């Protein structure tokens, strides 16, 4: 169902907040009474929906407001159920929570006429004010962005930068954010098995931003996320565990069991070899427009191109990355501004209608976005610091590091051939890979 709660009229928005529509706690345990938000004034529950203290409106007006709120929930539920029945798929058995009902009701009943929103405010002279991102409304369709990376590679920090630069919220392939498919930016780990191609053709023509992180650190970070989600095997299990993400790192024995061991210990391969191979295949997929190098060639000996990236499907004009970003650069307080400008240039190139704050204020946006980690919980992976071992303690065996070095050498060799000699994206990629290899070695 379309969702556009933030685009409804201020009067209705104020009323819905007064009613108290909100997302229930995702804890398996119910929230204690002391944590539940009170909606009582003077002993009367939710009087603001009836006009402040309850005595300023006539009975008919009170009844109209009550029926409006009630019908909103009913219509939203009906629309959600109908959409699920038509589309089917992974979310068949999931019921809409209050947040989904609230947004769907606002979208269906009230619509929107606004064409856009204010970006993080440019105050001139390179100064700015950070503003929270908003949802797209149904009448505005800016250029789209597809943010791709191997899991554990810094998508969270990158999409927060994109939101700050453009002013619009980011959705995710599994819709754990509940932002739906009508988003300016979609983030995914596809074709890794932690990702899913759920957006159909919504991102056709999008700028593809690939974020890379040294596999020496990306793979342990991925295992940390799996730990925080309790190694979930379904959407519902992951959804329930969302509050635990970016909160702690597992102990070293758990990491070693997951990655596996090699000589001189008992040889238990674990998942390290698989993930090293998948990291390299991920790079190939988004550099070669959907070629799946991990699959066997077809009957003619040609490499397999992913179904969604074939021209015949009409889902994507190209699955080739338009820019490759370094997580290490974006995370660095000194190099991060330059990487943010690289990101914004890629979003803006050839797309004059792209909503972006002025160039002189983009360095300020980078700084303000970084500052949010000090005031917002789970803002990025620094929220894990102090909760569990440090990242440097999660090590690989010498044999596993050898596999990693071989994989990086293979990629460097592939993207320094004559075929890629004039490709600026390949040149950026090779520079990053060479740095990663030196660090691994």
C-alpha positions, -999 to +999 in steps of 0.1 A: +000+000+000+013+035-007+026+053+024+028+090+029+020+100+065+044+129+065+026+145+036-008+149+051-021+182+063-007+196+096-041+195+112-047+158+105-010+150+114-015+168+148-047+148+154-030+114+145-001+122+169-026+130+196-044+097+191-011+080+197-005+058+166+029+044+172+050+014+164+047-012+192+078-024+210+098-050+190+109-067+222+096-102+227+088-090+263+061-064+267+072-030+277+068-023+314+041+002+323+067+029+332+079+029+296+045+032+279+037+067+268+008+082+288-020+100+269-040+112+298-047+147+309-069+154+339-079+118+341-094+117+306-076+095+280-066+111+248-086+144+252-066+161+224-084+142+197-116+158+209-101+193+209-076+200+237-094+197+271-125+181+257-150+209+261-143+230+231-161+210+204-197+199+198-207+163+200-212+160+162-177+173+156-163+149+182-181+120+166-168+130+131-132+130+143-136+097+161-151+081+130-124+095+108-096+081+129-114+047+132-121+044+095-086+053+087-073+022+105-100+000+089-093+013+054-055+009+058-059-026+070-082-035+041-058-019+016-028-037+031-046-071+031-057-066-006-022-057-017-007-087+001-033-110-015-025-097-049+012-095-047+019-125-025+055-131-018+078-131+013+056-110+035+024-130+031+021-139+068+031-106+082+004-083+097+007-045+094+017-028+126+004+006+138+031+025+119+021+008+086-016+014+093-009+050+102+010+057+070-012+037+047-043+055+061-028+089+056-018+080+020-051+065+009-074+090+026-056+124+024-030+121-005-006+149-010+000+179-033+035+189-022+061+185-049+092+182-026+107+193+007+134+215+022+168+199+022+192+201+051+192+239+053+220+258+037+228+288+060+254+302+036+291+305+039+294+267+040+273+264+072+241+243+073+214+229+096+208+191+096+171+182+090+156+148+092+147+131+059+111+127+048+091+102+027+084+108-010+048+118-017+028+104-046+031+134-068+069+138-068+094+114-084+130+125-082+159+106-098+165+073-080+196+058-064+205+021-058+230+017-030+247-017-031+274-034-010+284-067+005+268-069+040+289-053+067+305-028+044+290+005+056+257+009+038+243+025+070+267+054+071+263+059+033+226+060+032+225+084+061+248+107+040+225+103+010+194+111+032+212+142+045+222+154+011+188+147-007+163+151+022+145+118+015+144+085+034+161+054+022+143+020+018+157-014+020+153-046-001+136-066+027+114-036+038+125-040+074+125-002+075+088-002+064+095+026+039+080+006+011+092+006-025+084+042-034+117+056-022+144+078-037+171+055-026+170+017-021+198-002-003+205-038-009+231-066-005+219-084-036+231-108-051+245-119-018+220-142-001+213-115+025+198-094-002+167-098-024+156-081-056+123-067-043+120-034-062+111-048-096+117-020-121+114+008-096+151+015-098+154+014-136+177+042-147+190+047-111+225+058-103+242+027-088+265+035-059+287+005-048+303+008-013+334-013-007+351-022+026+382-043+030+370-079+033+393-083+062+369-061+082+337-064+062+333-102+068+337-099+106+312-070+106+288-092+086+291-119+113+285-093+140+252-084+123+243-121+121+250-124+158+228-094+166+200-109+146+205-142+165+213-159+131+177-154+120+164-174+091+132-154+083+120-119+078+099-120+110+128-132+131+150-104+117+122-078+122+118-087+159+156-084+165+160-050+147+165-031+180+196-052+187+214-042+155+245-020+160+246-027+197+273-053+204+300-076+190+301-114+197+329-129+217+359-144+200+350-181+204+317-174+186+335-156+158+360-185+154+333-211+153+315-191+125+346-184+104+361-219+109+396-230+117+425-243+097+459-260+103+475-263+129+441-267+146+415-292+137+404-283+102+368-270+103+363-247+074+333-228+086+320-199+064+352-179+059+360-194+025+325-190+012+323-153+022+357-145+008+345-159-026+311-141-023+329-108-016+348-111-049+318-122-068+299-092-055+324-069-070+322-087-104+284-086-104+281-048-101+312-041-123+301-064-151+264-055-151+250-086-135+274-113-145+273-141-119+309-153-118+301-178-091+277-197-114+287-222-140+287-209-176+257-217-198+257-244-225+276-222-249+303-214-223+291-179-218+288-164-182+254-163-167+238-128-165+214-123-136+177-125-147+170-090-134+199-074-153+189-089-187+176-063-212+147-085-220+132-082-185+130-044-186+139-041-149+173-024-153+189-006-182+222-014-166+234-032-135+268-015-138+281+006-108+283+043-117+306+050-087+326+030-062+329+045-027+354+035+000+339+029+034+373+036+049+374+070+033+338+079+041+343+069+077+375+089+081+369+124+096+395+139+073+390+120+040+352+118+045+343+152+031+361+144-002+343+111-004+310+128+003+316+152-026+324+122-048+291+106-038+271+138-044+288+144-078+277+109-089+242+115-077+240+149-095+259+141-128+235+144-157+205+148-134+200+185-128+166+178-112+183+158-084+174+173-050+207+181-034+219+208-010+243+233-025+278+221-031+294+245-007+273+232+022+280+195+015+311+194+037+289+208+065+263+181+059+290+154+062+302+169+096+266+173+109+257+137+099+288+124+117+279+144+148+245+126+151+263+095+163+268+113+196+231+121+200+212+092+183+213+056+193+225+030+168+234+057+144+262+037+129+286+009+138+304+030+164+275+023+187+291-012+192+323+002+206+328-010+242+302-038+238+323-068+231+358-073+217+373-047+193+372-053+156+410-059+155+405-089+178+384-108+152+412-124+132+415-149+103+440-178+101+470-175+079+454-198+053+422-178+053+442-146+047+459-164+019+425-171+002+417-134+007+449-123-009+444-146-039+409-133-044+421-097-043+450-105-067+425-120-091+402-089-091+432-066-095+444-086-125+409-086-141+403-049-138+438-038-151+434-054-185+431-034-217+393-038-215+392-015-184+421+008-191+400+039-198+373+032-172+375+057-143+353+035-120+377+005-126+407+027-118+391+037-085+383+001-078+418-011-085+433+016-062+410+004-034+418-033-040+455-026-039+452-009-006+431-038+008+457-063-004+485-045+013+465-044+046+456-081+044+492-091+036 
